[in-house]
């Protein structure tokens, strides 16, 4: 019973909080590694290839997580210098 309660009492955390956020070095190999996913992302309107490769590396090619992350970024732009103060 305690095990079941533990499973259902934890609050859900945002997807990007589940994995470490670290810069990932990538090269031409990264582009070819994710070629199919990059084509799908481009068809969805995510055209920043460098960012797409970085996020694909971070989420190990899990396209749903990548799309969720990129969508959240687009919906919640970074604060400007004035807003940060």
MODELLER restraints for C-alpha pairs under 7 A, 6 or more apart:
rsr = mdl.restraints
at = mdl.atoms
rsr.add(forms.Gaussian(group=physical.xy_distance, feature=features.Distance(at['CA:16:A'], at['CA:69:A']), mean=6.88, stdev=0.5))
rsr.add(forms.Gaussian(group=physical.xy_distance, feature=features.Distance(at['CA:24:A'], at['CA:54:A']), mean=6.11, stdev=0.5))
rsr.add(forms.Gaussian(group=physical.xy_distance, feature=features.Distance(at['CA:30:A'], at['CA:53:A']), mean=6.66, stdev=0.5))
rsr.add(forms.Gaussian(group=physical.xy_distance, feature=features.Distance(at['CA:31:A'], at['CA:53:A']), mean=6.53, stdev=0.5))
rsr.add(forms.Gaussian(group=physical.xy_distance, feature=features.Distance(at['CA:37:A'], at['CA:63:A']), mean=6.79, stdev=0.5))
rsr.add(forms.Gaussian(group=physical.xy_distance, feature=features.Distance(at['CA:38:A'], at['CA:52:A']), mean=6.95, stdev=0.5))
rsr.add(forms.Gaussian(group=physical.xy_distance, feature=features.Distance(at['CA:55:A'], at['CA:66:A']), mean=6.11, stdev=0.5))
rsr.add(forms.Gaussian(group=physical.xy_distance, feature=features.Distance(at['CA:56:A'], at['CA:62:A']), mean=6.94, stdev=0.5))
rsr.add(forms.Gaussian(group=physical.xy_distance, feature=features.Distance(at['CA:56:A'], at['CA:66:A']), mean=6.21, stdev=0.5))
rsr.add(forms.Gaussian(group=physical.xy_distance, feature=features.Distance(at['CA:59:A'], at['CA:65:A']), mean=6.72, stdev=0.5))
rsr.add(forms.Gaussian(group=physical.xy_distance, feature=features.Distance(at['CA:59:A'], at['CA:66:A']), mean=6.57, stdev=0.5))
